[in-house]
Amino acid sequence: MRSMKLALFLLVVLCVGTLLMWAQSTATGTLAGTVTDQSGAVVSGATVTLTDVATNTSRTTTTNETGRYIFVNVPPGA
C-alpha cells in the first residue's frame, strides 16, 4: 500500500510539474496592421516604425503590396 501511495504521489508531482512547464509561454506578441491614405486606398511600400517609448528602441518594416505590415516577437512595452 505504501508503494502505491508513493507511486501516486510521484505521478501527481510529475503531472503538476509538466503542467507548469507547459503553461509557460514567451513574453512576446505580434502586431499587424494596414496603412491607408486619406481616401482609404492601401499604401504599399510605406515605412512603419514601432517605437518603445520607455526604452527608446525602434523597429522598422515596410508594407507589402496590399498595405499590410507585421512585427513579430514584440516584447511588452509602452
N, CA, C and O atoms as a Maestro MAE file, in Angstrom:
{
 s_m_m2io_version
 :::
 2.0.0
}

f_m_ct {
 s_m_title
 :::
 protein
 m_atom[312] {
  # First column is atom index #
  i_m_mmod_type
  r_m_x_coord
  r_m_y_coord
  r_m_z_coord
  i_m_residue_number
  s_m_chain_name
  s_m_pdb_residue_name
  s_m_pdb_atom_name
  i_m_atomic_number
  :::
  1 25 0.814 -1.188 0.000 1 A "MET " " N  " 7
  2 3 0.000 0.000 0.000 1 A "MET " " CA " 6
  3 2 0.864 1.260 0.000 1 A "MET " " C  " 6
  4 15 0.539 2.248 -0.659 1 A "MET " " O  " 8
  5 25 1.969 1.212 0.749 2 A "ARG " " N  " 7
  6 3 2.849 2.363 0.832 2 A "ARG " " CA " 6
  7 2 3.471 2.681 -0.528 2 A "ARG " " C  " 6
  8 15 3.572 3.848 -0.906 2 A "ARG " " O  " 8
  9 25 3.886 1.655 -1.260 3 A "SER " " N  " 7
  10 3 4.477 1.878 -2.583 3 A "SER " " CA " 6
  11 2 3.436 2.436 -3.558 3 A "SER " " C  " 6
  12 15 3.781 3.189 -4.469 3 A "SER " " O  " 8
  13 25 2.185 2.074 -3.373 4 A "MET " " N  " 7
  14 3 1.122 2.602 -4.226 4 A "MET " " CA " 6
  15 2 0.909 4.096 -3.955 4 A "MET " " C  " 6
  16 15 0.703 4.878 -4.883 4 A "MET " " O  " 8
  17 25 0.960 4.481 -2.684 5 A "LYS " " N  " 7
  18 3 0.838 5.900 -2.321 5 A "LYS " " CA " 6
  19 2 2.009 6.695 -2.875 5 A "LYS " " C  " 6
  20 15 1.836 7.803 -3.384 5 A "LYS " " O  " 8
  21 25 3.200 6.122 -2.771 6 A "LEU " " N  " 7
  22 3 4.394 6.783 -3.295 6 A "LEU " " CA " 6
  23 2 4.291 6.946 -4.809 6 A "LEU " " C  " 6
  24 15 4.624 8.003 -5.345 6 A "LEU " " O  " 8
  25 25 3.837 5.913 -5.492 7 A "ALA " " N  " 7
  26 3 3.682 5.987 -6.944 7 A "ALA " " CA " 6
  27 2 2.645 7.038 -7.326 7 A "ALA " " C  " 6
  28 15 2.843 7.782 -8.286 7 A "ALA " " O  " 8
  29 25 1.556 7.106 -6.592 8 A "LEU " " N  " 7
  30 3 0.523 8.110 -6.851 8 A "LEU " " CA " 6
  31 2 1.067 9.513 -6.606 8 A "LEU " " C  " 6
  32 15 0.819 10.428 -7.392 8 A "LEU " " O  " 8
  33 25 1.809 9.678 -5.513 9 A "PHE " " N  " 7
  34 3 2.418 10.969 -5.211 9 A "PHE " " CA " 6
  35 2 3.370 11.398 -6.329 9 A "PHE " " C  " 6
  36 15 3.324 12.541 -6.784 9 A "PHE " " O  " 8
  37 25 4.217 10.491 -6.762 10 A "LEU " " N  " 7
  38 3 5.161 10.808 -7.839 10 A "LEU " " CA " 6
  39 2 4.436 11.141 -9.138 10 A "LEU " " C  " 6
  40 15 4.871 12.022 -9.879 10 A "LEU " " O  " 8
  41 25 3.344 10.451 -9.421 11 A "LEU " " N  " 7
  42 3 2.554 10.733 -10.602 11 A "LEU " " CA " 6
  43 2 1.963 12.137 -10.539 11 A "LEU " " C  " 6
  44 15 1.975 12.865 -11.531 11 A "LEU " " O  " 8
  45 25 1.445 12.517 -9.369 12 A "VAL " " N  " 7
  46 3 0.884 13.863 -9.198 12 A "VAL " " CA " 6
  47 2 1.972 14.917 -9.370 12 A "VAL " " C  " 6
  48 15 1.759 15.917 -10.055 12 A "VAL " " O  " 8
  49 25 3.123 14.710 -8.764 13 A "VAL " " N  " 7
  50 3 4.235 15.661 -8.891 13 A "VAL " " CA " 6
  51 2 4.663 15.791 -10.346 13 A "VAL " " C  " 6
  52 15 4.907 16.898 -10.826 13 A "VAL " " O  " 8
  53 25 4.754 14.685 -11.039 14 A "LEU " " N  " 7
  54 3 5.143 14.709 -12.446 14 A "LEU " " CA " 6
  55 2 4.120 15.474 -13.286 14 A "LEU " " C  " 6
  56 15 4.493 16.280 -14.138 14 A "LEU " " O  " 8
  57 25 2.840 15.224 -13.049 15 A "CYS " " N  " 7
  58 3 1.785 15.906 -13.813 15 A "CYS " " CA " 6
  59 2 1.774 17.400 -13.537 15 A "CYS " " C  " 6
  60 15 1.667 18.199 -14.467 15 A "CYS " " O  " 8
  61 25 1.884 17.787 -12.277 16 A "VAL " " N  " 7
  62 3 1.880 19.215 -11.931 16 A "VAL " " CA " 6
  63 2 3.107 19.897 -12.520 16 A "VAL " " C  " 6
  64 15 3.000 20.995 -13.068 16 A "VAL " " O  " 8
  65 25 4.255 19.272 -12.418 17 A "GLY " " N  " 7
  66 3 5.472 19.842 -12.988 17 A "GLY " " CA " 6
  67 2 5.364 20.011 -14.494 17 A "GLY " " C  " 6
  68 15 5.814 21.016 -15.044 17 A "GLY " " O  " 8
  69 25 4.774 19.042 -15.153 18 A "THR " " N  " 7
  70 3 4.590 19.120 -16.603 18 A "THR " " CA " 6
  71 2 3.628 20.238 -16.960 18 A "THR " " C  " 6
  72 15 3.865 20.970 -17.921 18 A "THR " " O  " 8
  73 25 2.546 20.386 -16.205 19 A "LEU " " N  " 7
  74 3 1.588 21.458 -16.472 19 A "LEU " " CA " 6
  75 2 2.224 22.828 -16.295 19 A "LEU " " C  " 6
  76 15 1.964 23.741 -17.078 19 A "LEU " " O  " 8
  77 25 3.050 22.975 -15.276 20 A "LEU " " N  " 7
  78 3 3.697 24.268 -15.057 20 A "LEU " " CA " 6
  79 2 4.638 24.606 -16.210 20 A "LEU " " C  " 6
  80 15 4.689 25.753 -16.652 20 A "LEU " " O  " 8
  81 25 5.370 23.631 -16.690 21 A "MET " " N  " 7
  82 3 6.271 23.890 -17.822 21 A "MET " " CA " 6
  83 2 5.478 24.168 -19.084 21 A "MET " " C  " 6
  84 15 5.877 25.017 -19.881 21 A "MET " " O  " 8
  85 25 4.371 23.481 -19.287 22 A "TRP " " N  " 7
  86 3 3.549 23.675 -20.475 22 A "TRP " " CA " 6
  87 2 2.881 25.030 -20.459 22 A "TRP " " C  " 6
  88 15 2.673 25.623 -21.517 22 A "TRP " " O  " 8
  89 25 2.537 25.541 -19.277 23 A "ALA " " N  " 7
  90 3 1.817 26.805 -19.156 23 A "ALA " " CA " 6
  91 2 2.696 28.003 -19.457 23 A "ALA " " C  " 6
  92 15 2.181 29.080 -19.761 23 A "ALA " " O  " 8
  93 25 3.995 27.846 -19.382 24 A "GLN " " N  " 7
  94 3 4.878 28.960 -19.658 24 A "GLN " " CA " 6
  95 2 4.876 29.260 -21.149 24 A "GLN " " C  " 6
  96 15 4.876 28.356 -21.985 24 A "GLN " " O  " 8
  97 25 4.874 30.529 -21.455 25 A "SER " " N  " 7
  98 3 4.926 30.921 -22.854 25 A "SER " " CA " 6
  99 2 5.916 32.055 -23.019 25 A "SER " " C  " 6
  100 15 6.445 32.586 -22.042 25 A "SER " " O  " 8
  101 25 6.154 32.410 -24.239 26 A "THR " " N  " 7
  102 3 7.060 33.514 -24.480 26 A "THR " " CA " 6
  103 2 6.394 34.816 -24.091 26 A "THR " " C  " 6
  104 15 5.168 34.918 -24.069 26 A "THR " " O  " 8
  105 25 7.189 35.785 -23.792 27 A "ALA " " N  " 7
  106 3 6.669 37.084 -23.368 27 A "ALA " " CA " 6
  107 2 6.713 38.064 -24.537 27 A "ALA " " C  " 6
  108 15 7.094 39.223 -24.373 27 A "ALA " " O  " 8
  109 25 6.324 37.591 -25.708 28 A "THR " " N  " 7
  110 3 6.305 38.463 -26.868 28 A "THR " " CA " 6
  111 2 4.967 38.345 -27.571 28 A "THR " " C  " 6
  112 15 4.191 37.424 -27.316 28 A "THR " " O  " 8
  113 25 4.714 39.278 -28.448 29 A "GLY " " N  " 7
  114 3 3.474 39.269 -29.199 29 A "GLY " " CA " 6
  115 2 3.709 39.641 -30.652 29 A "GLY " " C  " 6
  116 15 4.846 39.797 -31.097 29 A "GLY " " O  " 8
  117 25 2.620 39.779 -31.375 30 A "THR " " N  " 7
  118 3 2.659 40.140 -32.780 30 A "THR " " CA " 6
  119 2 1.778 41.362 -32.988 30 A "THR " " C  " 6
  120 15 0.686 41.456 -32.427 30 A "THR " " O  " 8
  121 25 2.256 42.285 -33.790 31 A "LEU " " N  " 7
  122 3 1.497 43.491 -34.119 31 A "LEU " " CA " 6
  123 2 1.392 43.562 -35.633 31 A "LEU " " C  " 6
  124 15 2.403 43.503 -36.333 31 A "LEU " " O  " 8
  125 25 0.170 43.688 -36.139 32 A "ALA " " N  " 7
  126 3 -0.051 43.743 -37.583 32 A "ALA " " CA " 6
  127 2 -1.077 44.819 -37.887 32 A "ALA " " C  " 6
  128 15 -1.902 45.161 -37.040 32 A "ALA " " O  " 8
  129 25 -1.021 45.347 -39.090 33 A "GLY " " N  " 7
  130 3 -1.986 46.364 -39.484 33 A "GLY " " CA " 6
  131 2 -1.905 46.665 -40.965 33 A "GLY " " C  " 6
  132 15 -1.166 46.021 -41.709 33 A "GLY " " O  " 8
  133 25 -2.674 47.649 -41.377 34 A "THR " " N  " 7
  134 3 -2.721 48.084 -42.768 34 A "THR " " CA " 6
  135 2 -2.571 49.600 -42.816 34 A "THR " " C  " 6
  136 15 -3.170 50.318 -42.015 34 A "THR " " O  " 8
  137 25 -1.779 50.071 -43.746 35 A "VAL " " N  " 7
  138 3 -1.616 51.514 -43.945 35 A "VAL " " CA " 6
  139 2 -2.491 51.933 -45.120 35 A "VAL " " C  " 6
  140 15 -2.416 51.362 -46.207 35 A "VAL " " O  " 8
  141 25 -3.327 52.951 -44.875 36 A "THR " " N  " 7
  142 3 -4.186 53.501 -45.927 36 A "THR " " CA " 6
  143 2 -3.990 55.007 -45.998 36 A "THR " " C  " 6
  144 15 -3.548 55.633 -45.034 36 A "THR " " O  " 8
  145 25 -4.323 55.583 -47.149 37 A "ASP " " N  " 7
  146 3 -4.260 57.039 -47.280 37 A "ASP " " CA " 6
  147 2 -5.607 57.638 -46.902 37 A "ASP " " C  " 6
  148 15 -6.503 56.920 -46.457 37 A "ASP " " O  " 8
  149 25 -5.757 58.949 -47.078 38 A "GLN " " N  " 7
  150 3 -6.976 59.647 -46.664 38 A "GLN " " CA " 6
  151 2 -8.218 59.165 -47.406 38 A "GLN " " C  " 6
  152 15 -9.329 59.254 -46.883 38 A "GLN " " O  " 8
  153 25 -8.034 58.653 -48.623 39 A "SER " " N  " 7
  154 3 -9.186 58.169 -49.384 39 A "SER " " CA " 6
  155 2 -9.532 56.711 -49.074 39 A "SER " " C  " 6
  156 15 -10.521 56.183 -49.582 39 A "SER " " O  " 8
  157 25 -8.704 56.056 -48.229 40 A "GLY " " N  " 7
  158 3 -8.940 54.662 -47.878 40 A "GLY " " CA " 6
  159 2 -8.182 53.676 -48.747 40 A "GLY " " C  " 6
  160 15 -8.286 52.467 -48.540 40 A "GLY " " O  " 8
  161 25 -7.420 54.170 -49.717 41 A "ALA " " N  " 7
  162 3 -6.621 53.285 -50.576 41 A "ALA " " CA " 6
  163 2 -5.399 52.796 -49.807 41 A "ALA " " C  " 6
  164 15 -4.813 53.544 -49.025 41 A "ALA " " O  " 8
  165 25 -5.015 51.535 -50.029 42 A "VAL " " N  " 7
  166 3 -3.845 50.985 -49.340 42 A "VAL " " CA " 6
  167 2 -2.576 51.625 -49.872 42 A "VAL " " C  " 6
  168 15 -2.503 52.031 -51.032 42 A "VAL " " O  " 8
  169 25 -1.573 51.706 -48.997 43 A "VAL " " N  " 7
  170 3 -0.286 52.299 -49.358 43 A "VAL " " CA " 6
  171 2 0.762 51.195 -49.305 43 A "VAL " " C  " 6
  172 15 1.096 50.700 -48.229 43 A "VAL " " O  " 8
  173 25 1.273 50.817 -50.454 44 A "SER " " N  " 7
  174 3 2.341 49.813 -50.483 44 A "SER " " CA " 6
  175 2 3.685 50.515 -50.427 44 A "SER " " C  " 6
  176 15 3.846 51.623 -50.939 44 A "SER " " O  " 8
  177 25 4.641 49.857 -49.801 45 A "GLY " " N  " 7
  178 3 5.984 50.415 -49.710 45 A "GLY " " CA " 6
  179 2 6.141 51.483 -48.644 45 A "GLY " " C  " 6
  180 15 7.166 52.164 -48.614 45 A "GLY " " O  " 8
  181 25 5.157 51.654 -47.763 46 A "ALA " " N  " 7
  182 3 5.268 52.642 -46.691 46 A "ALA " " CA " 6
  183 2 6.170 52.097 -45.590 46 A "ALA " " C  " 6
  184 15 6.148 50.900 -45.302 46 A "ALA " " O  " 8
  185 25 6.948 52.957 -44.986 47 A "THR " " N  " 7
  186 3 7.789 52.577 -43.862 47 A "THR " " CA " 6
  187 2 6.993 52.753 -42.577 47 A "THR " " C  " 6
  188 15 6.423 53.815 -42.327 47 A "THR " " O  " 8
  189 25 6.961 51.697 -41.763 48 A "VAL " " N  " 7
  190 3 6.256 51.719 -40.487 48 A "VAL " " CA " 6
  191 2 7.286 51.487 -39.399 48 A "VAL " " C  " 6
  192 15 8.069 50.539 -39.464 48 A "VAL " " O  " 8
  193 25 7.281 52.361 -38.393 49 A "THR " " N  " 7
  194 3 8.236 52.257 -37.290 49 A "THR " " CA " 6
  195 2 7.489 52.028 -35.988 49 A "THR " " C  " 6
  196 15 6.539 52.743 -35.673 49 A "THR " " O  " 8
  197 25 7.921 51.035 -35.240 50 A "LEU " " N  " 7
  198 3 7.372 50.709 -33.934 50 A "LEU " " CA " 6
  199 2 8.410 51.109 -32.896 50 A "LEU " " C  " 6
  200 15 9.531 50.601 -32.912 50 A "LEU " " O  " 8
  201 25 8.044 52.021 -31.990 51 A "THR " " N  " 7
  202 3 8.992 52.535 -31.007 51 A "THR " " CA " 6
  203 2 8.478 52.284 -29.599 51 A "THR " " C  " 6
  204 15 7.328 52.591 -29.284 51 A "THR " " O  " 8
  205 25 9.337 51.724 -28.756 52 A "ASP " " N  " 7
  206 3 9.043 51.583 -27.339 52 A "ASP " " CA " 6
  207 2 9.534 52.856 -26.665 52 A "ASP " " C  " 6
  208 15 10.739 53.089 -26.568 52 A "ASP " " O  " 8
  209 25 8.608 53.671 -26.205 53 A "VAL " " N  " 7
  210 3 8.996 54.968 -25.643 53 A "VAL " " CA " 6
  211 2 9.724 54.823 -24.313 53 A "VAL " " C  " 6
  212 15 10.464 55.727 -23.924 53 A "VAL " " O  " 8
  213 25 9.537 53.712 -23.607 54 A "ALA " " N  " 7
  214 3 10.226 53.509 -22.334 54 A "ALA " " CA " 6
  215 2 11.719 53.251 -22.536 54 A "ALA " " C  " 6
  216 15 12.546 53.697 -21.740 54 A "ALA " " O  " 8
  217 25 12.056 52.533 -23.601 55 A "THR " " N  " 7
  218 3 13.463 52.191 -23.847 55 A "THR " " CA " 6
  219 2 14.050 52.939 -25.033 55 A "THR " " C  " 6
  220 15 15.254 52.872 -25.279 55 A "THR " " O  " 8
  221 25 13.211 53.646 -25.763 56 A "ASN " " N  " 7
  222 3 13.610 54.383 -26.960 56 A "ASN " " CA " 6
  223 2 14.234 53.469 -28.023 56 A "ASN " " C  " 6
  224 15 15.131 53.881 -28.759 56 A "ASN " " O  " 8
  225 25 13.749 52.231 -28.091 57 A "THR " " N  " 7
  226 3 14.191 51.310 -29.139 57 A "THR " " CA " 6
  227 2 13.129 51.258 -30.229 57 A "THR " " C  " 6
  228 15 11.932 51.346 -29.954 57 A "THR " " O  " 8
  229 25 13.584 51.114 -31.467 58 A "SER " " N  " 7
  230 3 12.669 51.116 -32.607 58 A "SER " " CA " 6
  231 2 12.912 49.921 -33.501 58 A "SER " " C  " 6
  232 15 14.016 49.382 -33.574 58 A "SER " " O  " 8
  233 25 11.845 49.522 -34.180 59 A "ARG " " N  " 7
  234 3 11.910 48.501 -35.226 59 A "ARG " " CA " 6
  235 2 11.168 49.065 -36.421 59 A "ARG " " C  " 6
  236 15 10.169 49.767 -36.269 59 A "ARG " " O  " 8
  237 25 11.654 48.761 -37.595 60 A "THR " " N  " 7
  238 3 11.062 49.297 -38.812 60 A "THR " " CA " 6
  239 2 10.754 48.167 -39.779 60 A "THR " " C  " 6
  240 15 11.496 47.189 -39.874 60 A "THR " " O  " 8
  241 25 9.642 48.318 -40.497 61 A "THR " " N  " 7
  242 3 9.282 47.385 -41.553 61 A "THR " " CA " 6
  243 2 8.624 48.171 -42.677 61 A "THR " " C  " 6
  244 15 8.346 49.362 -42.530 61 A "THR " " O  " 8
  245 25 8.378 47.513 -43.786 62 A "THR " " N  " 7
  246 3 7.762 48.144 -44.950 62 A "THR " " CA " 6
  247 2 6.479 47.391 -45.301 62 A "THR " " C  " 6
  248 15 6.430 46.163 -45.231 62 A "THR " " O  " 8
  249 25 5.450 48.136 -45.677 63 A "THR " " N  " 7
  250 3 4.193 47.494 -46.056 63 A "THR " " CA " 6
  251 2 4.348 46.740 -47.369 63 A "THR " " C  " 6
  252 15 5.177 47.089 -48.209 63 A "THR " " O  " 8
  253 25 3.536 45.699 -47.528 64 A "ASN " " N  " 7
  254 3 3.573 44.927 -48.770 64 A "ASN " " CA " 6
  255 2 2.643 45.556 -49.813 64 A "ASN " " C  " 6
  256 15 2.176 46.681 -49.639 64 A "ASN " " O  " 8
  257 25 2.384 44.829 -50.884 65 A "GLU " " N  " 7
  258 3 1.569 45.368 -51.985 65 A "GLU " " CA " 6
  259 2 0.117 45.617 -51.594 65 A "GLU " " C  " 6
  260 15 -0.597 46.344 -52.285 65 A "GLU " " O  " 8
  261 25 -0.324 45.014 -50.484 66 A "THR " " N  " 7
  262 3 -1.699 45.256 -50.021 66 A "THR " " CA " 6
  263 2 -1.740 46.214 -48.828 66 A "THR " " C  " 6
  264 15 -2.774 46.360 -48.176 66 A "THR " " O  " 8
  265 25 -0.619 46.856 -48.553 67 A "GLY " " N  " 7
  266 3 -0.553 47.830 -47.469 67 A "GLY " " CA " 6
  267 2 -0.392 47.236 -46.089 67 A "GLY " " C  " 6
  268 15 -0.449 47.957 -45.092 67 A "GLY " " O  " 8
  269 25 -0.189 45.927 -46.016 68 A "ARG " " N  " 7
  270 3 -0.078 45.247 -44.714 68 A "ARG " " CA " 6
  271 2 1.352 45.257 -44.192 68 A "ARG " " C  " 6
  272 15 2.317 45.211 -44.954 68 A "ARG " " O  " 8
  273 25 1.454 45.320 -42.870 69 A "TYR " " N  " 7
  274 3 2.744 45.198 -42.195 69 A "TYR " " CA " 6
  275 2 2.573 44.282 -40.993 69 A "TYR " " C  " 6
  276 15 1.458 44.073 -40.513 69 A "TYR " " O  " 8
  277 25 3.690 43.736 -40.509 70 A "ILE " " N  " 7
  278 3 3.644 42.859 -39.340 70 A "ILE " " CA " 6
  279 2 4.968 42.955 -38.593 70 A "ILE " " C  " 6
  280 15 6.044 42.963 -39.193 70 A "ILE " " O  " 8
  281 25 4.861 43.026 -37.270 71 A "PHE " " N  " 7
  282 3 6.015 42.944 -36.381 71 A "PHE " " CA " 6
  283 2 5.813 41.696 -35.538 71 A "PHE " " C  " 6
  284 15 4.765 41.540 -34.912 71 A "PHE " " O  " 8
  285 25 6.800 40.802 -35.512 72 A "VAL " " N  " 7
  286 3 6.711 39.574 -34.729 72 A "VAL " " CA " 6
  287 2 7.713 39.635 -33.578 72 A "VAL " " C  " 6
  288 15 8.678 40.399 -33.613 72 A "VAL " " O  " 8
  289 25 7.466 38.824 -32.569 73 A "ASN " " N  " 7
  290 3 8.324 38.766 -31.376 73 A "ASN " " CA " 6
  291 2 8.505 40.135 -30.730 73 A "ASN " " C  " 6
  292 15 9.620 40.535 -30.397 73 A "ASN " " O  " 8
  293 25 7.396 40.844 -30.560 74 A "VAL " " N  " 7
  294 3 7.425 42.167 -29.933 74 A "VAL " " CA " 6
  295 2 7.308 41.989 -28.421 74 A "VAL " " C  " 6
  296 15 6.319 41.438 -27.938 74 A "VAL " " O  " 8
  297 25 8.314 42.453 -27.670 75 A "PRO " " N  " 7
  298 3 8.204 42.347 -26.218 75 A "PRO " " CA " 6
  299 2 7.198 43.376 -25.686 75 A "PRO " " C  " 6
  300 15 6.946 44.385 -26.344 75 A "PRO " " O  " 8
  301 25 6.628 43.132 -24.513 76 A "PRO " " N  " 7
  302 3 5.699 44.111 -23.943 76 A "PRO " " CA " 6
  303 2 6.419 45.431 -23.687 76 A "PRO " " C  " 6
  304 15 7.607 45.452 -23.366 76 A "PRO " " O  " 8
  305 25 5.705 46.499 -23.829 77 A "GLY " " N  " 7
  306 3 6.316 47.808 -23.591 77 A "GLY " " CA " 6
  307 2 5.287 48.904 -23.742 77 A "GLY " " C  " 6
  308 15 4.094 48.653 -23.913 77 A "GLY " " O  " 8
  309 25 5.776 50.116 -23.674 78 A "ALA " " N  " 7
  310 3 4.900 51.285 -23.776 78 A "ALA " " CA " 6
  311 2 5.060 51.932 -25.142 78 A "ALA " " C  " 6
  312 15 4.407 52.935 -25.431 78 A "ALA " " O  " 8
  :::
 }
 m_bond[311] {
  # First column is bond index #
  i_m_from
  i_m_to
  i_m_order
  :::
  1 1 2 1
  2 2 3 1
  3 3 4 2
  4 3 5 1
  5 5 6 1
  6 6 7 1
  7 7 8 2
  8 7 9 1
  9 9 10 1
  10 10 11 1
  11 11 12 2
  12 11 13 1
  13 13 14 1
  14 14 15 1
  15 15 16 2
  16 15 17 1
  17 17 18 1
  18 18 19 1
  19 19 20 2
  20 19 21 1
  21 21 22 1
  22 22 23 1
  23 23 24 2
  24 23 25 1
  25 25 26 1
  26 26 27 1
  27 27 28 2
  28 27 29 1
  29 29 30 1
  30 30 31 1
  31 31 32 2
  32 31 33 1
  33 33 34 1
  34 34 35 1
  35 35 36 2
  36 35 37 1
  37 37 38 1
  38 38 39 1
  39 39 40 2
  40 39 41 1
  41 41 42 1
  42 42 43 1
  43 43 44 2
  44 43 45 1
  45 45 46 1
  46 46 47 1
  47 47 48 2
  48 47 49 1
  49 49 50 1
  50 50 51 1
  51 51 52 2
  52 51 53 1
  53 53 54 1
  54 54 55 1
  55 55 56 2
  56 55 57 1
  57 57 58 1
  58 58 59 1
  59 59 60 2
  60 59 61 1
  61 61 62 1
  62 62 63 1
  63 63 64 2
  64 63 65 1
  65 65 66 1
  66 66 67 1
  67 67 68 2
  68 67 69 1
  69 69 70 1
  70 70 71 1
  71 71 72 2
  72 71 73 1
  73 73 74 1
  74 74 75 1
  75 75 76 2
  76 75 77 1
  77 77 78 1
  78 78 79 1
  79 79 80 2
  80 79 81 1
  81 81 82 1
  82 82 83 1
  83 83 84 2
  84 83 85 1
  85 85 86 1
  86 86 87 1
  87 87 88 2
  88 87 89 1
  89 89 90 1
  90 90 91 1
  91 91 92 2
  92 91 93 1
  93 93 94 1
  94 94 95 1
  95 95 96 2
  96 95 97 1
  97 97 98 1
  98 98 99 1
  99 99 100 2
  100 99 101 1
  101 101 102 1
  102 102 103 1
  103 103 104 2
  104 103 105 1
  105 105 106 1
  106 106 107 1
  107 107 108 2
  108 107 109 1
  109 109 110 1
  110 110 111 1
  111 111 112 2
  112 111 113 1
  113 113 114 1
  114 114 115 1
  115 115 116 2
  116 115 117 1
  117 117 118 1
  118 118 119 1
  119 119 120 2
  120 119 121 1
  121 121 122 1
  122 122 123 1
  123 123 124 2
  124 123 125 1
  125 125 126 1
  126 126 127 1
  127 127 128 2
  128 127 129 1
  129 129 130 1
  130 130 131 1
  131 131 132 2
  132 131 133 1
  133 133 134 1
  134 134 135 1
  135 135 136 2
  136 135 137 1
  137 137 138 1
  138 138 139 1
  139 139 140 2
  140 139 141 1
  141 141 142 1
  142 142 143 1
  143 143 144 2
  144 143 145 1
  145 145 146 1
  146 146 147 1
  147 147 148 2
  148 147 149 1
  149 149 150 1
  150 150 151 1
  151 151 152 2
  152 151 153 1
  153 153 154 1
  154 154 155 1
  155 155 156 2
  156 155 157 1
  157 157 158 1
  158 158 159 1
  159 159 160 2
  160 159 161 1
  161 161 162 1
  162 162 163 1
  163 163 164 2
  164 163 165 1
  165 165 166 1
  166 166 167 1
  167 167 168 2
  168 167 169 1
  169 169 170 1
  170 170 171 1
  171 171 172 2
  172 171 173 1
  173 173 174 1
  174 174 175 1
  175 175 176 2
  176 175 177 1
  177 177 178 1
  178 178 179 1
  179 179 180 2
  180 179 181 1
  181 181 182 1
  182 182 183 1
  183 183 184 2
  184 183 185 1
  185 185 186 1
  186 186 187 1
  187 187 188 2
  188 187 189 1
  189 189 190 1
  190 190 191 1
  191 191 192 2
  192 191 193 1
  193 193 194 1
  194 194 195 1
  195 195 196 2
  196 195 197 1
  197 197 198 1
  198 198 199 1
  199 199 200 2
  200 199 201 1
  201 201 202 1
  202 202 203 1
  203 203 204 2
  204 203 205 1
  205 205 206 1
  206 206 207 1
  207 207 208 2
  208 207 209 1
  209 209 210 1
  210 210 211 1
  211 211 212 2
  212 211 213 1
  213 213 214 1
  214 214 215 1
  215 215 216 2
  216 215 217 1
  217 217 218 1
  218 218 219 1
  219 219 220 2
  220 219 221 1
  221 221 222 1
  222 222 223 1
  223 223 224 2
  224 223 225 1
  225 225 226 1
  226 226 227 1
  227 227 228 2
  228 227 229 1
  229 229 230 1
  230 230 231 1
  231 231 232 2
  232 231 233 1
  233 233 234 1
  234 234 235 1
  235 235 236 2
  236 235 237 1
  237 237 238 1
  238 238 239 1
  239 239 240 2
  240 239 241 1
  241 241 242 1
  242 242 243 1
  243 243 244 2
  244 243 245 1
  245 245 246 1
  246 246 247 1
  247 247 248 2
  248 247 249 1
  249 249 250 1
  250 250 251 1
  251 251 252 2
  252 251 253 1
  253 253 254 1
  254 254 255 1
  255 255 256 2
  256 255 257 1
  257 257 258 1
  258 258 259 1
  259 259 260 2
  260 259 261 1
  261 261 262 1
  262 262 263 1
  263 263 264 2
  264 263 265 1
  265 265 266 1
  266 266 267 1
  267 267 268 2
  268 267 269 1
  269 269 270 1
  270 270 271 1
  271 271 272 2
  272 271 273 1
  273 273 274 1
  274 274 275 1
  275 275 276 2
  276 275 277 1
  277 277 278 1
  278 278 279 1
  279 279 280 2
  280 279 281 1
  281 281 282 1
  282 282 283 1
  283 283 284 2
  284 283 285 1
  285 285 286 1
  286 286 287 1
  287 287 288 2
  288 287 289 1
  289 289 290 1
  290 290 291 1
  291 291 292 2
  292 291 293 1
  293 293 294 1
  294 294 295 1
  295 295 296 2
  296 295 297 1
  297 297 298 1
  298 298 299 1
  299 299 300 2
  300 299 301 1
  301 301 302 1
  302 302 303 1
  303 303 304 2
  304 303 305 1
  305 305 306 1
  306 306 307 1
  307 307 308 2
  308 307 309 1
  309 309 310 1
  310 310 311 1
  311 311 312 2
  :::
 }
}
